[in-house]
Amino acid sequence: MTIVQEFIDKDAVTRVRVLDGEDTDAGRRGDKAPVARSECTYYCPDEGTARRVIEALRESDERLRNRPEELMLWDWQATYFEAEKGNEAGGGTVLLGVAWYDQEFFDDRRDAWFGAMHQRIYKNLGVPMDDITVDHWTRLAA
């Protein structure tokens, strides 16, 4: 029996990567070193909401990829979906990270997720602010 089979048989929570990010693609990060990280979760009550959130993140990532390299002060990390046990509507949680490469930019933009523009986006996707969490982490000096 494989590890995956063993834990699926135990009804373990399953998390699947749905989008790659700078943490799963070494070429994408290049020689940049993150100074901070944000961990974001979006609870989606049903599959349709989860698909809208994932698609919006994919589109945002494509726009970010089209920016000149010198403007890359942050980047998406991989995005995962974790199905909610017993949710017959197919809901669950979308999880992603943000890597920040510039301390001043992080200090200025770390709460952008809470701004009016992002609140409109969340509303259009069907995710209430109460169903979003964002935790920030900063790197200690080496």
CNS distance restraints for C-alpha pairs under 8 A (distance, minus, plus):
assign (resid   1 and name CA) (resid   5 and name CA) 6.14 0.50 0.50
assign (resid   1 and name CA) (resid   6 and name CA) 6.37 0.50 0.50
assign (resid   2 and name CA) (resid   6 and name CA) 6.11 0.50 0.50
assign (resid   3 and name CA) (resid   7 and name CA) 6.34 0.50 0.50
assign (resid   4 and name CA) (resid   8 and name CA) 6.03 0.50 0.50
assign (resid   5 and name CA) (resid   9 and name CA) 5.95 0.50 0.50
assign (resid   6 and name CA) (resid  10 and name CA) 6.57 0.50 0.50
assign (resid   7 and name CA) (resid  11 and name CA) 6.49 0.50 0.50
assign (resid   7 and name CA) (resid  12 and name CA) 5.44 0.50 0.50
assign (resid   8 and name CA) (resid  12 and name CA) 5.41 0.50 0.50
assign (resid   8 and name CA) (resid  13 and name CA) 7.90 0.50 0.50
assign (resid   8 and name CA) (resid  14 and name CA) 7.73 0.50 0.50
assign (resid  13 and name CA) (resid  82 and name CA) 7.09 0.50 0.50
assign (resid  13 and name CA) (resid  83 and name CA) 7.25 0.50 0.50
assign (resid  13 and name CA) (resid  84 and name CA) 7.81 0.50 0.50
assign (resid  13 and name CA) (resid  85 and name CA) 7.37 0.50 0.50
assign (resid  14 and name CA) (resid  82 and name CA) 5.83 0.50 0.50
assign (resid  14 and name CA) (resid  83 and name CA) 6.65 0.50 0.50
assign (resid  15 and name CA) (resid  80 and name CA) 6.28 0.50 0.50
assign (resid  15 and name CA) (resid  81 and name CA) 5.59 0.50 0.50
assign (resid  15 and name CA) (resid  82 and name CA) 4.40 0.50 0.50
assign (resid  15 and name CA) (resid  83 and name CA) 7.12 0.50 0.50
assign (resid  16 and name CA) (resid  80 and name CA) 5.35 0.50 0.50
assign (resid  16 and name CA) (resid  81 and name CA) 5.43 0.50 0.50
assign (resid  16 and name CA) (resid  82 and name CA) 6.55 0.50 0.50
assign (resid  17 and name CA) (resid  78 and name CA) 6.92 0.50 0.50
assign (resid  17 and name CA) (resid  79 and name CA) 5.82 0.50 0.50
assign (resid  17 and name CA) (resid  80 and name CA) 4.24 0.50 0.50
assign (resid  17 and name CA) (resid  81 and name CA) 6.47 0.50 0.50
assign (resid  18 and name CA) (resid  54 and name CA) 7.67 0.50 0.50
assign (resid  18 and name CA) (resid  78 and name CA) 7.72 0.50 0.50
assign (resid  18 and name CA) (resid  79 and name CA) 5.72 0.50 0.50
assign (resid  18 and name CA) (resid  80 and name CA) 5.34 0.50 0.50
assign (resid  18 and name CA) (resid  81 and name CA) 6.63 0.50 0.50
assign (resid  19 and name CA) (resid  54 and name CA) 7.98 0.50 0.50
assign (resid  19 and name CA) (resid  58 and name CA) 7.12 0.50 0.50
assign (resid  19 and name CA) (resid  78 and name CA) 5.56 0.50 0.50
assign (resid  19 and name CA) (resid  79 and name CA) 4.94 0.50 0.50
assign (resid  19 and name CA) (resid  80 and name CA) 6.97 0.50 0.50
assign (resid  20 and name CA) (resid  24 and name CA) 5.92 0.50 0.50
assign (resid  20 and name CA) (resid  25 and name CA) 7.12 0.50 0.50
assign (resid  20 and name CA) (resid  77 and name CA) 6.90 0.50 0.50
assign (resid  20 and name CA) (resid  78 and name CA) 4.46 0.50 0.50
assign (resid  20 and name CA) (resid  79 and name CA) 6.48 0.50 0.50
assign (resid  21 and name CA) (resid  25 and name CA) 6.27 0.50 0.50
assign (resid  21 and name CA) (resid  28 and name CA) 7.80 0.50 0.50
assign (resid  21 and name CA) (resid  75 and name CA) 7.63 0.50 0.50
assign (resid  21 and name CA) (resid  76 and name CA) 5.44 0.50 0.50
assign (resid  21 and name CA) (resid  77 and name CA) 3.94 0.50 0.50
assign (resid  21 and name CA) (resid  78 and name CA) 3.98 0.50 0.50
assign (resid  21 and name CA) (resid  79 and name CA) 7.16 0.50 0.50
assign (resid  22 and name CA) (resid  26 and name CA) 6.69 0.50 0.50
assign (resid  22 and name CA) (resid  27 and name CA) 7.99 0.50 0.50
assign (resid  22 and name CA) (resid  28 and name CA) 5.37 0.50 0.50
assign (resid  22 and name CA) (resid  29 and name CA) 5.17 0.50 0.50
assign (resid  22 and name CA) (resid  75 and name CA) 6.58 0.50 0.50
assign (resid  22 and name CA) (resid  76 and name CA) 6.28 0.50 0.50
assign (resid  22 and name CA) (resid  77 and name CA) 5.00 0.50 0.50
assign (resid  22 and name CA) (resid  78 and name CA) 6.88 0.50 0.50
assign (resid  22 and name CA) (resid  99 and name CA) 7.77 0.50 0.50
assign (resid  23 and name CA) (resid  29 and name CA) 7.23 0.50 0.50
assign (resid  23 and name CA) (resid  77 and name CA) 5.41 0.50 0.50
assign (resid  23 and name CA) (resid  78 and name CA) 6.44 0.50 0.50
assign (resid  24 and name CA) (resid  77 and name CA) 7.43 0.50 0.50
assign (resid  24 and name CA) (resid  78 and name CA) 6.48 0.50 0.50
assign (resid  25 and name CA) (resid  29 and name CA) 6.91 0.50 0.50
assign (resid  26 and name CA) (resid  30 and name CA) 6.16 0.50 0.50
assign (resid  29 and name CA) (resid  33 and name CA) 7.87 0.50 0.50
assign (resid  32 and name CA) (resid 101 and name CA) 6.67 0.50 0.50
assign (resid  33 and name CA) (resid 101 and name CA) 6.08 0.50 0.50
assign (resid  34 and name CA) (resid  99 and name CA) 5.67 0.50 0.50
assign (resid  34 and name CA) (resid 100 and name CA) 5.21 0.50 0.50
assign (resid  34 and name CA) (resid 101 and name CA) 4.48 0.50 0.50
assign (resid  34 and name CA) (resid 102 and name CA) 7.55 0.50 0.50
assign (resid  34 and name CA) (resid 139 and name CA) 7.71 0.50 0.50
assign (resid  35 and name CA) (resid  99 and name CA) 7.71 0.50 0.50
assign (resid  35 and name CA) (resid 100 and name CA) 5.81 0.50 0.50
assign (resid  35 and name CA) (resid 101 and name CA) 5.36 0.50 0.50
assign (resid  35 and name CA) (resid 102 and name CA) 6.44 0.50 0.50
assign (resid  35 and name CA) (resid 103 and name CA) 6.23 0.50 0.50
assign (resid  35 and name CA) (resid 138 and name CA) 5.98 0.50 0.50
assign (resid  35 and name CA) (resid 139 and name CA) 5.22 0.50 0.50
assign (resid  36 and name CA) (resid  99 and name CA) 6.21 0.50 0.50
assign (resid  36 and name CA) (resid 100 and name CA) 5.10 0.50 0.50
assign (resid  36 and name CA) (resid 101 and name CA) 7.07 0.50 0.50
assign (resid  36 and name CA) (resid 103 and name CA) 7.43 0.50 0.50
assign (resid  36 and name CA) (resid 106 and name CA) 7.30 0.50 0.50
assign (resid  36 and name CA) (resid 136 and name CA) 7.15 0.50 0.50
assign (resid  36 and name CA) (resid 137 and name CA) 5.44 0.50 0.50
assign (resid  36 and name CA) (resid 138 and name CA) 4.07 0.50 0.50
assign (resid  36 and name CA) (resid 139 and name CA) 5.59 0.50 0.50
assign (resid  37 and name CA) (resid  97 and name CA) 6.72 0.50 0.50
assign (resid  37 and name CA) (resid  98 and name CA) 5.51 0.50 0.50
assign (resid  37 and name CA) (resid  99 and name CA) 4.82 0.50 0.50
assign (resid  37 and name CA) (resid 100 and name CA) 5.96 0.50 0.50
assign (resid  37 and name CA) (resid 136 and name CA) 5.72 0.50 0.50
assign (resid  37 and name CA) (resid 137 and name CA) 5.06 0.50 0.50
assign (resid  37 and name CA) (resid 138 and name CA) 6.29 0.50 0.50
assign (resid  38 and name CA) (resid  97 and name CA) 5.38 0.50 0.50
assign (resid  38 and name CA) (resid  98 and name CA) 4.97 0.50 0.50
assign (resid  38 and name CA) (resid  99 and name CA) 6.76 0.50 0.50
assign (resid  38 and name CA) (resid 134 and name CA) 6.47 0.50 0.50
assign (resid  38 and name CA) (resid 135 and name CA) 5.48 0.50 0.50
assign (resid  38 and name CA) (resid 136 and name CA) 4.32 0.50 0.50
assign (resid  38 and name CA) (resid 137 and name CA) 6.16 0.50 0.50
assign (resid  39 and name CA) (resid  95 and name CA) 7.41 0.50 0.50
assign (resid  39 and name CA) (resid  96 and name CA) 6.04 0.50 0.50
assign (resid  39 and name CA) (resid  97 and name CA) 4.57 0.50 0.50
assign (resid  39 and name CA) (resid  98 and name CA) 6.67 0.50 0.50
assign (resid  39 and name CA) (resid 133 and name CA) 7.93 0.50 0.50
assign (resid  39 and name CA) (resid 134 and name CA) 5.54 0.50 0.50
assign (resid  39 and name CA) (resid 135 and name CA) 5.15 0.50 0.50
assign (resid  39 and name CA) (resid 136 and name CA) 6.39 0.50 0.50
assign (resid  40 and name CA) (resid  95 and name CA) 5.71 0.50 0.50
assign (resid  40 and name CA) (resid  96 and name CA) 5.32 0.50 0.50
assign (resid  40 and name CA) (resid  97 and name CA) 5.91 0.50 0.50
assign (resid  40 and name CA) (resid  98 and name CA) 7.98 0.50 0.50
assign (resid  40 and name CA) (resid 132 and name CA) 7.21 0.50 0.50
assign (resid  40 and name CA) (resid 133 and name CA) 5.60 0.50 0.50
assign (resid  40 and name CA) (resid 134 and name CA) 4.45 0.50 0.50
assign (resid  40 and name CA) (resid 135 and name CA) 6.58 0.50 0.50
assign (resid  41 and name CA) (resid  93 and name CA) 6.42 0.50 0.50
assign (resid  41 and name CA) (resid  94 and name CA) 5.64 0.50 0.50
assign (resid  41 and name CA) (resid  95 and name CA) 4.54 0.50 0.50
assign (resid  41 and name CA) (resid  96 and name CA) 6.60 0.50 0.50
assign (resid  41 and name CA) (resid 131 and name CA) 7.93 0.50 0.50
assign (resid  41 and name CA) (resid 132 and name CA) 5.59 0.50 0.50
assign (resid  41 and name CA) (resid 133 and name CA) 5.25 0.50 0.50
assign (resid  41 and name CA) (resid 134 and name CA) 6.64 0.50 0.50
assign (resid  42 and name CA) (resid  93 and name CA) 5.48 0.50 0.50
assign (resid  42 and name CA) (resid  94 and name CA) 5.11 0.50 0.50
assign (resid  42 and name CA) (resid  95 and name CA) 6.54 0.50 0.50
assign (resid  42 and name CA) (resid 127 and name CA) 7.14 0.50 0.50
assign (resid  42 and name CA) (resid 131 and name CA) 5.89 0.50 0.50
assign (resid  42 and name CA) (resid 132 and name CA) 4.73 0.50 0.50
assign (resid  42 and name CA) (resid 133 and name CA) 6.86 0.50 0.50
assign (resid  43 and name CA) (resid  91 and name CA) 7.82 0.50 0.50
assign (resid  43 and name CA) (resid  92 and name CA) 5.91 0.50 0.50
assign (resid  43 and name CA) (resid  93 and name CA) 4.41 0.50 0.50
assign (resid  43 and name CA) (resid  94 and name CA) 6.46 0.50 0.50
assign (resid  43 and name CA) (resid 127 and name CA) 7.15 0.50 0.50
assign (resid  43 and name CA) (resid 131 and name CA) 5.18 0.50 0.50
assign (resid  43 and name CA) (resid 132 and name CA) 6.50 0.50 0.50
assign (resid  44 and name CA) (resid  49 and name CA) 5.51 0.50 0.50
assign (resid  44 and name CA) (resid  50 and name CA) 5.29 0.50 0.50
assign (resid  44 and name CA) (resid  91 and name CA) 5.32 0.50 0.50
assign (resid  44 and name CA) (resid  92 and name CA) 5.31 0.50 0.50
assign (resid  44 and name CA) (resid  93 and name CA) 5.73 0.50 0.50
assign (resid  44 and name CA) (resid  94 and name CA) 7.31 0.50 0.50
assign (resid  44 and name CA) (resid 127 and name CA) 6.56 0.50 0.50
assign (resid  44 and name CA) (resid 131 and name CA) 7.79 0.50 0.50
assign (resid  45 and name CA) (resid  49 and name CA) 6.84 0.50 0.50
assign (resid  45 and name CA) (resid  50 and name CA) 7.76 0.50 0.50
assign (resid  45 and name CA) (resid  87 and name CA) 7.99 0.50 0.50
assign (resid  45 and name CA) (resid  89 and name CA) 7.28 0.50 0.50
assign (resid  45 and name CA) (resid  90 and name CA) 7.61 0.50 0.50
assign (resid  45 and name CA) (resid  91 and name CA) 4.57 0.50 0.50
assign (resid  45 and name CA) (resid  92 and name CA) 6.34 0.50 0.50
assign (resid  46 and name CA) (resid  50 and name CA) 6.46 0.50 0.50
assign (resid  46 and name CA) (resid  87 and name CA) 7.75 0.50 0.50
assign (resid  46 and name CA) (resid  89 and name CA) 4.82 0.50 0.50
assign (resid  46 and name CA) (resid  90 and name CA) 4.97 0.50 0.50
assign (resid  46 and name CA) (resid  91 and name CA) 3.64 0.50 0.50
assign (resid  46 and name CA) (resid  92 and name CA) 7.01 0.50 0.50
assign (resid  47 and name CA) (resid  51 and name CA) 6.06 0.50 0.50
assign (resid  47 and name CA) (resid  89 and name CA) 6.19 0.50 0.50
assign (resid  47 and name CA) (resid  90 and name CA) 4.50 0.50 0.50
assign (resid  47 and name CA) (resid  91 and name CA) 4.88 0.50 0.50
assign (resid  47 and name CA) (resid  92 and name CA) 7.74 0.50 0.50
assign (resid  48 and name CA) (resid  52 and name CA) 6.22 0.50 0.50
assign (resid  49 and name CA) (resid  53 and name CA) 6.23 0.50 0.50
assign (resid  49 and name CA) (resid  91 and name CA) 7.63 0.50 0.50
assign (resid  49 and name CA) (resid 125 and name CA) 6.38 0.50 0.50
assign (resid  49 and name CA) (resid 126 and name CA) 6.22 0.50 0.50
assign (resid  49 and name CA) (resid 127 and name CA) 7.45 0.50 0.50
assign (resid  50 and name CA) (resid  54 and name CA) 6.17 0.50 0.50
assign (resid  50 and name CA) (resid  91 and name CA) 6.62 0.50 0.50
assign (resid  50 and name CA) (resid  92 and name CA) 7.23 0.50 0.50
assign (resid  50 and name CA) (resid  93 and name CA) 7.50 0.50 0.50
assign (resid  50 and name CA) (resid  94 and name CA) 6.84 0.50 0.50
assign (resid  51 and name CA) (resid  55 and name CA) 6.01 0.50 0.50
assign (resid  52 and name CA) (resid  56 and name CA) 6.05 0.50 0.50
assign (resid  52 and name CA) (resid 125 and name CA) 6.02 0.50 0.50
assign (resid  53 and name CA) (resid  57 and name CA) 6.24 0.50 0.50
assign (resid  53 and name CA) (resid  94 and name CA) 7.62 0.50 0.50
assign (resid  53 and name CA) (resid 125 and name CA) 6.33 0.50 0.50
assign (resid  54 and name CA) (resid  58 and name CA) 6.17 0.50 0.50
assign (resid  54 and name CA) (resid  79 and name CA) 7.92 0.50 0.50
assign (resid  54 and name CA) (resid  94 and name CA) 7.46 0.50 0.50
assign (resid  55 and name CA) (resid  59 and name CA) 6.16 0.50 0.50
assign (resid  56 and name CA) (resid  60 and name CA) 6.11 0.50 0.50
assign (resid  57 and name CA) (resid  61 and name CA) 6.05 0.50 0.50
assign (resid  58 and name CA) (resid  62 and name CA) 6.29 0.50 0.50
assign (resid  59 and name CA) (resid  63 and name CA) 6.37 0.50 0.50
assign (resid  60 and name CA) (resid  64 and name CA) 6.20 0.50 0.50
assign (resid  61 and name CA) (resid  65 and name CA) 6.12 0.50 0.50
assign (resid  61 and name CA) (resid  76 and name CA) 6.97 0.50 0.50
assign (resid  62 and name CA) (resid  66 and name CA) 6.51 0.50 0.50
assign (resid  63 and name CA) (resid  67 and name CA) 6.92 0.50 0.50
assign (resid  64 and name CA) (resid  72 and name CA) 8.00 0.50 0.50
assign (resid  64 and name CA) (resid  75 and name CA) 7.71 0.50 0.50
assign (resid  67 and name CA) (resid  71 and name CA) 6.57 0.50 0.50
assign (resid  67 and name CA) (resid  72 and name CA) 7.27 0.50 0.50
assign (resid  68 and name CA) (resid  72 and name CA) 7.12 0.50 0.50
assign (resid  73 and name CA) (resid 100 and name CA) 6.23 0.50 0.50
assign (resid  73 and name CA) (resid 101 and name CA) 5.19 0.50 0.50
assign (resid  73 and name CA) (resid 102 and name CA) 5.78 0.50 0.50
assign (resid  73 and name CA) (resid 105 and name CA) 7.02 0.50 0.50
assign (resid  74 and name CA) (resid  98 and name CA) 6.88 0.50 0.50
assign (resid  74 and name CA) (resid  99 and name CA) 5.47 0.50 0.50
assign (resid  74 and name CA) (resid 100 and name CA) 4.36 0.50 0.50
assign (resid  74 and name CA) (resid 101 and name CA) 5.59 0.50 0.50
assign (resid  74 and name CA) (resid 102 and name CA) 7.56 0.50 0.50
assign (resid  75 and name CA) (resid  98 and name CA) 5.76 0.50 0.50
assign (resid  75 and name CA) (resid  99 and name CA) 5.26 0.50 0.50
assign (resid  75 and name CA) (resid 100 and name CA) 6.67 0.50 0.50
assign (resid  76 and name CA) (resid  96 and name CA) 7.48 0.50 0.50
assign (resid  76 and name CA) (resid  97 and name CA) 6.08 0.50 0.50
assign (resid  76 and name CA) (resid  98 and name CA) 4.69 0.50 0.50
assign (resid  76 and name CA) (resid  99 and name CA) 6.23 0.50 0.50
assign (resid  77 and name CA) (resid  96 and name CA) 6.21 0.50 0.50
assign (resid  77 and name CA) (resid  97 and name CA) 4.78 0.50 0.50
assign (resid  77 and name CA) (resid  98 and name CA) 5.42 0.50 0.50
assign (resid  77 and name CA) (resid  99 and name CA) 6.44 0.50 0.50
assign (resid  78 and name CA) (resid  96 and name CA) 5.92 0.50 0.50
assign (resid  78 and name CA) (resid  97 and name CA) 6.64 0.50 0.50
assign (resid  79 and name CA) (resid  94 and name CA) 7.01 0.50 0.50
assign (resid  79 and name CA) (resid  95 and name CA) 5.64 0.50 0.50
assign (resid  79 and name CA) (resid  96 and name CA) 4.43 0.50 0.50
assign (resid  79 and name CA) (resid  97 and name CA) 7.18 0.50 0.50
assign (resid  80 and name CA) (resid  94 and name CA) 5.70 0.50 0.50
assign (resid  80 and name CA) (resid  95 and name CA) 5.09 0.50 0.50
assign (resid  80 and name CA) (resid  96 and name CA) 6.34 0.50 0.50
assign (resid  81 and name CA) (resid  92 and name CA) 7.00 0.50 0.50
assign (resid  81 and name CA) (resid  93 and name CA) 5.74 0.50 0.50
assign (resid  81 and name CA) (resid  94 and name CA) 4.60 0.50 0.50
assign (resid  81 and name CA) (resid  95 and name CA) 6.27 0.50 0.50
assign (resid  82 and name CA) (resid  92 and name CA) 5.55 0.50 0.50
assign (resid  82 and name CA) (resid  93 and name CA) 5.18 0.50 0.50
assign (resid  82 and name CA) (resid  94 and name CA) 6.46 0.50 0.50
assign (resid  82 and name CA) (resid  95 and name CA) 7.75 0.50 0.50
assign (resid  83 and name CA) (resid  87 and name CA) 7.87 0.50 0.50
assign (resid  83 and name CA) (resid  90 and name CA) 6.95 0.50 0.50
assign (resid  83 and name CA) (resid  91 and name CA) 6.09 0.50 0.50
assign (resid  83 and name CA) (resid  92 and name CA) 4.26 0.50 0.50
assign (resid  83 and name CA) (resid  93 and name CA) 6.47 0.50 0.50
assign (resid  84 and name CA) (resid  90 and name CA) 7.45 0.50 0.50
assign (resid  84 and name CA) (resid  91 and name CA) 5.91 0.50 0.50
assign (resid  84 and name CA) (resid  92 and name CA) 4.32 0.50 0.50
assign (resid  84 and name CA) (resid  93 and name CA) 7.15 0.50 0.50
assign (resid  87 and name CA) (resid  91 and name CA) 5.90 0.50 0.50
assign (resid  87 and name CA) (resid  92 and name CA) 7.62 0.50 0.50
assign (resid 100 and name CA) (resid 105 and name CA) 7.85 0.50 0.50
assign (resid 100 and name CA) (resid 106 and name CA) 6.11 0.50 0.50
assign (resid 101 and name CA) (resid 106 and name CA) 7.79 0.50 0.50
assign (resid 102 and name CA) (resid 106 and name CA) 6.14 0.50 0.50
assign (resid 103 and name CA) (resid 107 and name CA) 6.06 0.50 0.50
assign (resid 104 and name CA) (resid 108 and name CA) 6.21 0.50 0.50
assign (resid 105 and name CA) (resid 109 and name CA) 5.94 0.50 0.50
assign (resid 105 and name CA) (resid 110 and name CA) 7.96 0.50 0.50
assign (resid 106 and name CA) (resid 110 and name CA) 5.17 0.50 0.50
assign (resid 110 and name CA) (resid 136 and name CA) 7.79 0.50 0.50
assign (resid 111 and name CA) (resid 115 and name CA) 7.18 0.50 0.50
assign (resid 112 and name CA) (resid 118 and name CA) 7.28 0.50 0.50
assign (resid 113 and name CA) (resid 118 and name CA) 5.56 0.50 0.50
assign (resid 113 and name CA) (resid 119 and name CA) 7.53 0.50 0.50
assign (resid 114 and name CA) (resid 118 and name CA) 6.33 0.50 0.50
assign (resid 114 and name CA) (resid 119 and name CA) 6.45 0.50 0.50
assign (resid 115 and name CA) (resid 119 and name CA) 6.17 0.50 0.50
assign (resid 116 and name CA) (resid 120 and name CA) 6.26 0.50 0.50
assign (resid 117 and name CA) (resid 121 and name CA) 6.45 0.50 0.50
assign (resid 118 and name CA) (resid 122 and name CA) 6.16 0.50 0.50
assign (resid 119 and name CA) (resid 123 and name CA) 6.15 0.50 0.50
assign (resid 119 and name CA) (resid 129 and name CA) 7.36 0.50 0.50
assign (resid 120 and name CA) (resid 124 and name CA) 6.20 0.50 0.50
assign (resid 121 and name CA) (resid 125 and name CA) 6.24 0.50 0.50
assign (resid 122 and name CA) (resid 126 and name CA) 6.12 0.50 0.50
assign (resid 122 and name CA) (resid 127 and name CA) 5.13 0.50 0.50
assign (resid 122 and name CA) (resid 128 and name CA) 6.61 0.50 0.50
assign (resid 122 and name CA) (resid 129 and name CA) 7.37 0.50 0.50
assign (resid 123 and name CA) (resid 127 and name CA) 5.81 0.50 0.50
assign (resid 123 and name CA) (resid 128 and name CA) 6.38 0.50 0.50
assign (resid 127 and name CA) (resid 131 and name CA) 6.42 0.50 0.50
assign (resid 127 and name CA) (resid 132 and name CA) 7.57 0.50 0.50
assign (resid 128 and name CA) (resid 132 and name CA) 7.17 0.50 0.50
